[in-house]
Amino acid sequence: MKICFVTHKVKKGDGQGRVNYEVITEAIKKGHDIIIISSELAEELRVHSQITWIKIGSRRIPSMLLKYQWFALVSAIWIWGNRRALDLIVVNGFITYANSDINCIHFVHSAWIKSKYHPFREQKNIRSFYQMVYNGLNSFLERHALKRTRQIVAVSEQVKQELMQDARIKADRISVVSNGVDLNEFYPRSVNRADFNLAEDRTYALFAGDLRSKRKNLDSVLLALANVEHIDLLVLGYTEKSPFPKLAEKLGISHRIHFLGYRRDVAEIMSLADLFIFPSRYEPFSLVILEAMASGLPVITSNRCGAVELLSDQSAIVIEDPDDTSALIQALRELCSNRERLELMARKAREDALGNSWGHMSGKYLELFHRASNIKFKTGNQA
């Protein structure tokens, strides 16, 4: 089978890009020929004999809005000229003006633009206005892209519900395939805290995400920690233009908040912590939750994160309202005061993650591809 993937990135270190990477790698193992239309591609895939890379560059284009429009137009022109040679066309949301066979949805613009947490509703400025225009256009184009595809794949039940409610897609057109995790990279391991200038006898929580966005909800985490003693917080993410270091200082807890910046050794950093806290205000899935689970970390999160579908009561505490600081305080106090429960939850978190490997996820995608190809072939013959 000759499968064409249309996506901006295919590489590790990027959420959607990593999913594309793993699915394509599995498709290669199964003997399929792959055409990738993208701007970025992992170096090890560029030279593979089964892969043809159609690179679309856009560095000189001034904004993401214009870059994505350029990509959508150029990719469509290539597909229109080569469609007969392709068995399946797989895309991510609105990414091309060409029709597709399978559309894999990681983020629903139609839902996000309606959210009370959208930046434009929190603060009116040029940046948030641009985001509103960007999301509004993508919401419109997204709905049209979804109408022009045969099968839709959502990364979580939450995304499926958003597609039904906000993008008005019928349920029978949507399959759910959860994202995966590298169980060999993320696993419980022994790390010497002294090597990172951390105390062995302290309890450490971990937060990882975009530190410039209020959507990830680090502000509520810091407010909660100001009311819970005997626990430190490790924070992963760029601190440039972030308001949170100043907030920690204002709350008088900066000595307990360790901003570690952007790190490539995330798996090792996770093993420094005792638990993971991520009460995001809006998160269609979030790979980092799965990575924390695989690392053996109990999770405190919110019901606005799609990945909670993979968690159990024995491995996580789920906050109903991400802005409920008192619930966060209670959850932190419960875990920090009961070491035995913390350790039991850690073991259960790893167990919950074991059924969600990249290989398991990729296998489900390949099954969908085969079914879609068979349906397309039968339909074509009947026509």
N, C-alpha and C positions, 0 to 999 in steps of 0.2 A: 504494500500500500504506500502511496506517495502522499504524505501529509504536509500541509503548509501551515506553519505557525506564524501569526502576525501579532507581534508584541514589542514593546519598546526595549525591554531588557531580558536577556537570558543569561543569568549568572548567579552565583552564590552571593550572599550578603545583601540581597534585596528580596523582600517578601514575595511579591508576585513573580519577580525574576527567578527566585529560587524554585518556586513551583514549576515554572516553565522549564527550567534546567532539569529537574528531576523527571518530569513527564517525557521530555525529549530523550533523555538518557535511557529511559526504559523502552521507549519506542525503537531506539537504535538497537538495543539488545534483542528485540523481537524481530529484527530484520527489516524494518520499514525504512524507506528513503525519506529524508526530511529536508524541506525547504524552510529556512527561517528568514522572515522579513523583520528586521529589527535595527535599532541604532547601536545597541551594545550586545556583544556575544562573548561568553567565556572563552578564553584563549584555547583551552584544550578541545573545544568543540569546533573551532574554526578550521582545523586541519583534518577533521574526521572525514573519511571517504564517503560516508552516507549522508553528509550534510552539505547543502548548498546555501550559502549565506548571501542574501540580498541586503546589503547595508544601505540604510537611509540616513545620511548625515544632516544635522541641523544646527551645528554650533554657531553659525553666524546669524541665525534668526534670533531676534531680541527677546521674545517672551515665550513661556511655555504654551500659552494659548496658540500663538502662531506656529510654534514648532510642531505641536500636535496636529494642527490643520494641514501643515505641509506633509507630515508623515502620512496622514489619512489619505491625502490626494495621490501622492507618489505610490504608495502601496496599492491603492485601488487600480491605478493605471497598469501596474505590473500584473496584478491578478487578472484583470480583464483580458490582458493579452496572452495569459498562460492557463486560463481556467480549465481547458479541456485536458490538460496534462496532470491535473490535480485530483486526487480521490477525495480528500477532505481539506477543508479550510477551518482552522481553529484560531479564534481571536479572543481578546480580553476587552469586554465592554465596547464603547465606541473607540475604535482605533483606526478604522478604515472605512471608506465609502463603499467598498465592495461588499457583496453579500457573503455570509459565512454559513458553515454547516453546524459548528459548535461555538458557543460564546460562553467563556468562563468568567464569572463575575466575582470580583473580590471586594468591590466597593460600589454602592448604589448612589449615584449622584442625586437621583430623584428623592431619596430619603434624606441624605445629608443636608440638602438645601432647605428642607423643611424643619430640620432639627433646631431646637431652641439653643443649642450649643454652637451653632454656626458662628464664626468670628464676626460676621456683619451684624448679628443680633446682640453681640456683647459690646462691640465698639465700632463706631462709625468713623472710618478713616479711608485713605486711598487704598491701602493694602487690603482691607477687608472688603471694600467695594469691588476691587479687582477679583477677589476670590468669589464674590457673589456672582459676578458676570461670568467668570470661568466655570463655576459649578452650574449656573443656569444654562449656559450653552451646552455643556456636557450632558446635563439632564435631558435636554431636548433631543440631542443627537443620540444619546444612549437609548431612549425609547424607540427611536427609528431603527437603530442597529439591532435591537432585540426582536423587532418585528421581522427582520430580514434574515433570521437564523432558524435552523431546524430544531436545535436542542440547546438548552441553557443549563449550565452547571453553576450552582451556588456553593460558596465555600463553607456555609453554615446555614442552619435552619433560620437564624435571624435574617440572613441575606435573602433567603427564599421568601420569608414573610414580607420583607421590604419590596422585593420584586413584585409580589402579588398586590400589595397595598398601594405602593407609590408609583411603580412602573406599569401596573395593570396587566401583569402577565399571568396567564392561567397556570394553575398548579401542575397540571399534567405535562407541561412543557419544561419543568424544572427538576433537575436531579441535584442532590446534595452530596458533595464529596469534600470532606474536611481536609484541611492542610495536614502535612506531616512534619516529622522532626527526625534529625539525624541522631539515632540512639547510640551511635558509636562516638559521636562528638560530645553529646550532652549526656552525662551520666554522673552518679554520685561518686565523688573522689575525695581523697584527703589532700588538703592544701594547707601549707604553713602560713597562718595569718601574719606571723611576724615578718614574713617577706614583703608584706604589703603595709607594714606599720599599723597593724590592727591587733587588738587585744584578744587573747584566746578565751577569756572568761566573759566576754560581752555577747549579748544577743544582737545579731545583725539582720535587718530586713534589707531587701534589694528592690530598687525601682529602676526600670529601663524604658526610655522612650524619648520623644521629641520634647526637649526642655524649653522650647519657645512656644509651644501650644498648650492652651488651657484644656484642650480636649482630653489629654492624657491624665489630667487631674492630680498633678503633683502638689498643687496648692492645698487640697484637702488632706493629703498624706502628711504634709508638714504641720498643718493645723492640728491633726490628730496626735502626732508625735510630741507636740508641745505639751500635751496632756498625759503622755505616757513616758515614765522615766525608765531607766535601765535598758534602753534599746537604741541602737544606732541605725542609721540608714545609709546604704551605699547607693549612689545614683550614677547611672550610666547615661551618657548623652552629652552633646555639645552644650557648653554653658554660655557661649557667645550670644549676646542679646537675650539671654534668659533672665526673667525676673525672679527666679527662685532662690539663687544665692542670697539676694538682698532680703527676700522674705524670711529665709532661715535665720538671717542675722537679726531681723526685726523681732522675730519670735523668741530670740535668745537661745536658739538650739543649734547654731552654726557649728559648735564644737562636736555635735553628734551627727552632723550631716556630712558625708564624705562624697564630694563631687569628683568622680574619677574620670570624667570626660568621655570621649568616644574611644572604645576599646575594641581590638580585634580578638582578644582572648576572653570573649564573653563566657564561654563554657567554664573556664577556670575561675573567673570572677564569681559566677553563680555558686560555685562550691565553697566560696568564702562565707556565704550567707546561710541563715537558718530558715528563712522564709521569703516568699516573693509577694510584693504588694503592688497591685495594678488596678485600681478602681476607675478605669477609663470611663469617660462620659459617653463616648460613642466609639465602638470598635467592631467592625464586621467580623473579624476573627482574632487576629493577633498571634503570630508565631511565637512571640516571646513567652507567652503563657505555657505553650507546649514545651518550649525549651526549658523553662523552669521546672515543670513537672518531671521531664526526663532527667533533670539534674537532681531530683529528689527533694524538691522544695515544696512545702505546703503553700497554698496560694490563697491570698485575699484579693478578691476582684469584685466587679459589679455585674449585675445582670444585663448590662449594655454591651458586654463583650461576647461575641459569637462563640468563642472557645469554651464558655462555661458548659456547653452541651457535652463536652468531653470530660468534665470534672464530676466527682462524686462528693457526697457529704463527708466522706472519710478523708478526702484529700484537700478540700477547699472550704473556705467560708465565702459565701456570695452575698454581697450587700445589695439590697433592693434599690436603694437610691444612692448613686455615686456621690451626691452632695451631702449625705447624712454623715457628718463628721463624728457624731456620737456613736454610730454603729461601727465606724472604723476604730474608734478608741476602744470600744468593748471587744472587738475582734482581736486587736493587738494585745490587750490585757489578758484575754483568755489564753492565747497561745504562749505568751511570754511567761505566764505564771504556771504553766503545766508542761514541763519538759517531756514527760512521757507521751502526752498527746501529740506534741510537736513531732516527736520521732516516729510515732505510728502514722501520722499524716504524711510524713516524708516518704515512708516506704510505700504507702498507698498511692502517692502522687506518681512515683516511678512505675508502679503497676498499671495505673491508668494510661500512662504514656506509651507503654509497650505495644499497644494495639494500634498505634498511629505513626508507624514508621513511614518514611518517604516511599519505600517499596510498596507498602500496603496502599498508600494513596495513588501512586502511579499505576498500579494494577487496576484500580477502579476506573481510572481515566481511559486506559487501553481497552477495557471492556466496553465503555461507552463509545469509544471510537469505532470499534468493530460493529457494534449494533447500528450506529449511525451510518456506517459505510454500507452495510447490508440493506438497510432501508432505502438509502439513496440509490443503490444498484437496482433494487426491485422496482422502485418508482421510475427510474430511468428506462428500464426495460418495458414497463407498462406504457410509458409515454411513447 
